[in-house]
Amino acid sequence: MRFSPIFVSVVTVSMVMTAVPAASETIGRAAERAVALRDETESVGVARDISFPQCGGRLPALSSGSDGVLGANDGSTFTTNPCLVKELAWAKRLPSAPAFYTNTGDPGPVRAKHWPIGQTSPKVCSGADPNSVACSFDYGWNAGWQAFGVAAEAARRLHHVDVESARRRAANVEWWLDVETMNSWLAVSGSPTRAAEQRDTASLVGQYDALRFAGVEQIGIYSTVYQWGLITGGTRAVNAQFGPTAQWLAGYASKAAATAGCSDKGFMPGTVRMTQYLAADGFDADVICAGPDPA
């Protein structure tokens, strides 16, 4: 936990003697700071994020969080979390509305199973140039629609509603793009060139735009400064493509550290919405730093 700076008070000097706080006074101030820190940490809102790793096992206690953030995929793009319906049912029992997150990636035409060669909309992915920025955009666009469809199908099955109603439900909550180096990226698996970063960024923009087109109004990005920089290059031009997007920062060691992390600078312009840490119950937890940005 990052404590606030401790300012040393000006002491009065008399007869070359300096006033020193009594030991009991020093202990008392330390205790006051510890209580203030504990109160600050305990009062913050906490979300719980779960996905395919929790499939078939127990889920966090309902009393341990205010809302759930659910992974639509099975760890990579174009996959389905097989337990999403069960996890959505769990999240619907929490006080606040659930949210979804989706894995992202840009494996390129050689490694991808779903590369969009021949696709003409929203971009033209020509077979003559299969590793183009346009092809990466289409790959992300298709991945975004696939993840949205997974969430909408889970909502349809859980609530026994028609397809259109299920899509409205899936669009009416927050979504997050999970941007991590563990997924497939041209700038990570190959040479970290500017061209690779541009294609990886195009895939992210495609996925972001697909969710927007599906009607999702609240979209944020989960990553770290290091991972975002490695995948996209983290340049001003890249950040401008997403605008002041809400951020979910990963990598904090404790709830206290995550609470302090709400004041950290994110990996791009925008509000730090949540900070993630591993809770004592063994599940990921997220300090809620700020509410959703106005639509």
N, C-alpha and C positions, 0 to 999 in steps of 0.2 A: 504494500500500500504506500502510495506517495503521500506523505504528510504535507500539510501546508508549511511554508517556511516559518521557522521560529525566530522571531525578532527579539534581540537582546535589548532590554530596557536600559535607559541611561541611568547610571547610578551616581549618587552624590559622593564626592570625595571630600573627606574631612580628616585633617591631621595624617595624611598619607595612608589612610585606611579605607578600603573599599567594602561597601556593604555587600554581604553575601546572603542569599536566601537560606533560611534554615532548611535542614534536611527534610523535615516534615512538610514544609511548604513545597519543596521540589517534588516530593512524592505525591503530594496532593494535586499539583498541576498535571503531573504525568497521568494520574488516575482520571482526572477530568478529561484529558485529551483522549484516553482510551475509551471512556464512556461515550464521548461525542462521536468517535470513530465507529464504535459498535452500533450506536443509534442510527448513524447515517447509513451504514451498510445494511442493517436489518429493515430499514424503512423503504428501500428501493423495490420497485416492481421487478418480478422475475418471470421470464418466459422459459419454456422447455422445448428443445428441438429434438425430434426423434425421426427415424426413418427405417430403412431396411435392416440396419444392424440390430434393431430391437424386435425384429419379426419373430414371433413365436415365444417371446419372453415376456417378463413383467415390464410394466411401464411406470414412469414416475408417479408418485403419490399425487392425487388430485389437489391436495393441500399445498403442494410445493411450488405452484406456479399460477400465473394469472391467465396464460394462454399457451397454446401449442403451435409450433412451427414444424410442418410436416414435409418430409422429403417425398416428392412425387416419383423419383426414379429409384432404381436399384443400384445406385452408385456411379452411373455414367449416363451419357445422353442416349436417348432412344431405348430406354429400359423402363420397367414398371416396378414400383415398390409393391410387392405382393400382399403386404399387410396394410395398405393405405386405408382401406375401409374401416378396419378395426381401430387403427390409430386416429382416424377422423372421428369415430364415435367417442373415443377417449377424450379428444380435444374439445368436442362439443359439450362436455360436462364441466369444462373450466369456465371461469367467469367471463372472459373476453373471447371475441371471435378468433377462430384459428387462422393461420397463415400457411402458405406453401413455399417451398423452395425447390429449385430445379438445378440439376447438374448442368454444367456447360462444358464446352470443349471445341477443338478444331483439329482433328487428326490429319486432315488432308486427304487427297484422293487415293493415296496408296494404302493407307491404314483403315480408312472408314468403310463401314458396311453399308452406310446410307448416303453416299456422296451424290449430290444432285446433278450429275452430268446430264445435259439435255433439258434441264428445267428452265423455263422462260419467264417465270414470275415468282417473286417480285423482282428478281434480277435474272439476267441471262447467264447461265452456266454452260459455256460452250465446251464441247469435247475437244476443240482445238486448243483450249487453254484451261484445263481442268483445275489448275491450282491458282485460280484467279481470286481477287478480292470478292468479286461477285459470287463465285461458287461458295466461298466461306460464309458470305452473308446468307445465301440460301440454305446452307447447312444449319446455321443457327436459327434461321426462321422456321425451318421444319422441326428442329429440336424443340423450339418453344411451343409450337402447336401440339407436338406429341405430348409434352409434359402437361400442357393445359388440358388436353383431352383425357389424360390419366386422372387428373384431379376432378374434372367434371364427371367422369364415369364413377368415381368413388362417391361423389355427392349424389349421383342418381341412384346408386345401389343402396346407399345408407338411408336416404330420405324418401325413396320410392316416388320420385318425381319424373317428369318427362325430360328429354334431352335439353330442350331450350331452358327450362327452369334450372337444371343442373349446371349449365354453362353460366347462367347469371349468378348462381351461388359461387362458383369458382372464380368469377371475375370480380366479385364484390368484396374480396379480402386482399390483404397484402401478399405480394409475391417477392421472392428473392432469387437472384442469380448467384449460384454458388461457384465462385471463381477460385479454383485451387490448382496447384501445380501437379497434384496426383492424377488429374485427368489428362486427356491427350491434347497436346498443344504443339503447333509447329515450332514455336519459339523455345519450347522446353525439350522436346524429343529430338529436334534437329539443331540447326545453327540459329542462335538468337539474333538474327538479322532484323533490320528495320522492316523489310518486306514480310518476314514471318510475323512480326508483331502487328503489322497492319492487317494481315489476314485473320489473325486471332481476334483482334479488335472487331473486325467486320462480323465475325461469327457471333460475338457478344451483342453487337448492335442488332443483328438479325433476330436474335432470341428476344431481346428487349422489345423490338418493334412488333414482333409476333404477339407478345403478351398485350401490348398496347392495342393492337388491332383486335384482339379477342375481347377487349373491353376492360382490361385491368388498369386501374388508375394509380394504384400504389405499388411501385416497383423499386426495390433497393438492390444493393450488391453486397455480397458477403465475400470478404477476402482479407488480406493483410497488405501492408505497404510493400513488403518484399515480393509476395506472389503477384500482386497487381503490376508491379514494375517489371517483373520478369516476363509476364505473359503479354502485356500491352505496351510496355515501354514507359508507361506512366507519364507521357508528355502532356503538355497543356492542350495540344490539338486533340489528343485522345480523350482527355477529360471533358472537353467541350462537347463531344458527341453525346454525352450522357446528361449534361447539365448538372444542376445541384441535386444529385441523386442521394437518397438516404443510404447510409452505410452501416454495415454490421461487421464489427471488428472481431477477429478471432485471436486466440493465442494468449489469453490471460490465465494466470496461475491460480487465482482464487477470486472469491466474490468481492473481497476488498479491493484487489487489484483491478478487477473489471469495473467496479464502481468508480474508481479513480480514472480508469480508462475512458470514461464518458467525456472527459475534457481533453483527450488526446486528439491530435490532428489526424484525420483519416487519410486514406490513400488517394482521395480526389475531393474536389469541392462538394459540399453538401453536409447535411446533418448526420452526426453519429447517433444512430437510432438505437443500436444495441451493441453490447460487448459480451463475448462468450468466454465461459470458463467451465472447468469440470467440477461439478458439485460433489459433495461428500457421498451422495447416494450412487455415484458411478455414472450418472447421466449428464449430458451437456446441459448447461443452464446459461441464461442470458439476462444480464442486467438491462432493463429498459431505461434508456437514457432520455428519450424524448418521444412524444407522440407522433403519429403519422403526419407527414407534411400535408398542408391543404391541397385538395385535388385541383 
